Amino acid sequence: MIFRIFLLFFLLLHAASSSAQEDDLSEQAAVTDELSSEETQASADEAKARQRTAELAAEQRERLDQLIAKVQRASDELADIQALDYGGGASATIVGIEVRRRSDQMRSAISTLIEAFAAAQALGMNIDAEETIVGDLLNRDAGSLKKQILLQKERIRELVDLTGGTASIEQRIAAKMDLSLEVPSSDGLFVELMDNFDLRERFGLDIATEQKAFGEQLQMRAGLIEGLIRSIRESIKTNEKTSAVQPGGSHESELRSLKDLRSTFAESLRATIRLLDRLGLDTAIHKQALISLTGELSDDILNPEVLGNLLDDWSSTFFDWIKSSAPGMTFKLLVLVLIFFGARLLAKLAQHLVRHSLRRSSVKTSYLLKEFLIKMAGRIVLVIGLLFGVAQLGVELGPLLAGLGIAGFIVGFALQDVLSNFASGLMILFYRPFDVGDTIETASIRGQVDDMTLVSTMILTFDNQMLVVPNSRIWGDVIRNVTHQRMRRVDMEFSVSYADDIDQVEKVFLDIINADERVLQDPEPNIRLSKLGDSGVIFIVRPWVKTDDYWPVYWDTQREVKRRLTAEGITIPFPQRDIHHHPAKDAKPSA
């Protein structure tokens, strides 16, 4: 029995071991199959990648061939155009524009080709032959540009010689017009050569020596242009003096052409400075020269080096001017001072003569008009003297007067209220609604006019306050001139009792008026019963007097009326009201 159990256990153990071995073998077979499948897939992917790379390389090769053909075709067309003999002047400018357009197209194609080279190298392509072709094209383009620059340099030199030689004015003007075309064209060639350097540097060519020589050439060009601008500036000054003496004619045409040429050379200098900046060279001295020669400020002045050079140049110029002009300027300043004091004396003399003439004149004029004429005479003489003195310093009066006119317009626009007062003062001056010494009522103000100007009027009130009133307020309001007429009517009212005799009252009033010598008989006084009032009978008493006697007569008459009415027993009633009480008939007597 035990033996059977042991045998059964052994058989079970053997069966389990066999099953495990079979599982291991099955797993090993599965792994082997999987690895074999992955290797097959990798080989297939690698083959596909090689095939794709070959396809891309073929496409890139075709693209490179097309780009190289395009660049070679553009280069050949450009060479054909450059080989034409087109002379100079406007035709040269037109052909030059076409050459630059074709050159830009060729360089754009080369730039695209360089990018394609980078993509081809990434694909592992051999492009040595293509790179050699492109390098030759770039070198040929650089050589062509240098040749054109040299030819145009000679052309510009010939034109410059014509502008300063013994040629006629018409020939000089024509040469300057050609220069205004040739110089920008030359600037374009320099920019193209700089673009060529950039392309060759991207392509990996060694251009250090050429760039250094190009930088030196640009430095020389900048100095040459600065000299030309200085020469043109002197020619402009000479022509301006000639045009001032002999206005019109060919001098003004030449002056305009000189100014246009100066602008052309200034723009050429800016273009040269930009190229020097691209090369990383120092341009502070040229930027300082550009600002000094043209007088046009730019953001370059924020450069400390440029600003320092400018200050040094200006201070040096100022001190040189002081040294050379000090004796003559001192004498001119002395003459200016003498002319100024002489003009002041003549101005005072002119004021005195005008004042004396106005006093002796039989024409009645207002105080404001007299003061205006007197002051204006002195100021005109003084201004003429100052202008004459300034002219002795060499200052051009035309631009000075124009500048003063513009400044006056700006100041007048800013001081509109003052101008409004001035205009109102002129209206008061011409229409003369009042004069100094008159008593007026205007703008809620009453008083005597103490002084008048074209801007304001000084009014002294009756309580001795001085008011300065703008003329615009006076002219814009109702003006009542109390003392303008020689005679005034004194209006008075008096009230007497209903119980008094009105004939007696009228006789008393008439006696009082006739007894006053200041009362005028023509027009005759007016004494009338005016109306029947609530408390008494009202009389009006209206005598005519001289304007200066108005208030004395008014006050004295009031006093005398009170005294005489009291003496005559005539009652002056005061406001009163009579109340009549009527008791009710049915009212009961109080207890």
C-alpha positions, 0 to 999 in steps of 0.5 A, a space after each residue: 500500500 505504501 509502495 503504491 502511494 509512493 509510486 503515484 506521487 512519483 508519477 504526479 511529480 514527473 508529470 508536473 515537471 514535464 508540463 513546466 518544461 513544455 511551457 518554457 520551451 513554448 515561451 522560448 519559441 514565442 520570444 524567438 519568433 517575436 525577435 525575428 519579426 522585429 528584426 524583419 520590420 526594422 530591416 523593412 523600415 531601414 530600407 524605406 528610410 533609405 528609399 525616402 532619403 534617396 527620393 529626397 536627395 533626388 528632389 533636392 538635386 533637381 531643385 538645386 539644378 533648377 536654382 543654379 540654372 536660374 542664378 546662371 541665367 540671371 547672371 548672364 542677363 545682368 552681364 549682357 545689360 552691363 556690357 551695353 554702352 549707355 553713356 551717362 545722364 538720365 539714360 544711365 540712371 534708367 539702365 542703372 535702375 534696371 541693373 540693380 533690379 536684376 542684381 537684386 533678383 540674382 542675389 535673392 536667388 543665390 540666398 535661396 540657393 544657399 539655404 538649399 545647400 544647407 538642406 542638401 548637406 543635411 541629406 548627406 549630398 555631395 554639392 562641391 561642384 554646385 558650391 564652386 559654381 555659386 562661389 564663382 558667381 558671387 565673385 564675378 558679381 563682386 568684380 562687376 560691382 567694383 568695376 561699376 563703382 570705379 566707372 561711376 566714381 570717374 563720372 562723378 569726378 568729371 561732373 564735380 569739376 564741371 560744377 566748379 570750373 569755368 563752364 557757363 551757368 547753364 552747363 553748371 546747372 546741367 552738371 548739378 542735375 546729372 550729379 543729383 542722378 549719379 550720386 544716388 546711383 553710386 550709393 545703390 552700387 555700394 549697397 549692392 556690394 555690401 549685400 554681396 559681402 553678406 552673401 559670400 560671408 554666409 556662403 563661407 568665403 573668406 572676405 576679410 581682406 576685401 571688407 577691410 579695403 571696402 571699409 577704407 573706401 567708404 571712409 574716403 568716400 564719406 570724407 569726399 562727400 563732406 568736402 563737397 557739401 562744404 564747398 556747396 555750402 560756401 557756393 550757396 552763401 555766395 549766390 544768396 548774397 548775389 541774389 540779394 543784390 541782383 534779384 531774379 535771373 540765373 542766379 536764383 536758378 543756380 541757387 535752387 540747384 545748389 540747394 537740391 545738390 546739397 540735399 542729394 549729397 547729404 542723403 549720400 553721406 547718410 547712406 555711406 554712414 549706414 554702410 559703415 555701421 553695417 561693417 561695425 566701423 566708427 562713424 561718430 566723426 561722420 555723423 557729427 559732420 553731417 549734423 554740422 553741415 546740414 543743420 538737421 538734428 537726428 537721433 545720432 545726437 544722443 550718441 555721447 561721442 557725436 554730441 561731444 564732437 559737436 560741442 567741441 566743433 561748435 566751441 572751436 568755431 565760436 572762439 575762432 569767430 570771436 578771435 577773428 571778429 572781435 575788433 570789428 564786432 566791438 566797433 559795430 556794437 559801439 555803433 549800435 549803442 550810439 545809434 540806440 541812444 541817438 534814436 531815443 533822443 530823436 524819439 523824444 524830440 518827435 514826441 515833443 513836436 507832435 505834442 506841441 503841434 496838437 496843442 496849437 491845432 484848432 482840431 478838437 481831438 480826444 486825450 486818447 488820440 493825442 496820447 496815441 499819436 505822441 507815443 506812436 511818433 516816438 516808437 516809430 522813430 525808435 524802431 527805425 533807429 533800432 533796425 538801422 543799428 541791427 543792419 550795421 551788424 550785418 543782420 538781414 532785415 528781410 528774414 528778421 522782419 518775417 520772423 518778427 511777423 510770425 512771432 507776432 502772429 503766435 503771440 497775438 493768437 495766445 493773447 486774444 483777450 489783450 487784442 480784444 481790448 486793443 481793438 475796443 480801444 481803437 473803437 473808443 479812439 475813433 468814435 470818442 464816446 468819452 474823454 479824460 475828465 468826463 463822468 461816465 456810467 458803464 459796466 455797472 461803474 460810475 465815476 470820472 475818467 482819469 486816464 485812457 490807453 488802448 487797452 484799458 481805462 482808469 475810472 476814479 469813483 466818487 468815493 476816490 477809488 481807482 478802477 482799471 476797466 478793460 476797454 472790451 467791457 466798456 465798449 461791449 456795454 452801454 456807455 452813459 456820458 453824464 458830462 458830455 453836454 454843456 448843459 444839464 436839466 436838474 429833475 426834482 419832485 416836491 410834495 405838498 398837502 392837499 389843503 395848501 393853495 397850489 398857486 401859492 406853491 408854484 409862486 414859491 418854487 418860481 421865486 426860488 429858481 429865479 433867485 438862483 443865478 446859476 439857473 439858465 433862462 434858456 431853456 426856461 425852467 419848467 415848474 408843473 403840477 405833476 400828479 395827485 399822489 396818495 398823500 399829497 400833490 406832487 410838483 416837478 421843478 426842472 431848471 437848466 444849469 451848466 453841467 458843472 453846476 448840476 449838483 450844487 444847484 440840486 443841493 441848494 434848491 432842496 435846502 431852499 425849498 424846505 426853508 421857504 415852504 416852512 416859512 410860508 406855512 405850506 405843509 410837506 406831507 409824509 405818507 399817511 393812511 386814514 382808517 375809518 371804523 364803522 361798528 356793526 349795527 347788530 353788535 350786542 353791548 358788552 356787559 
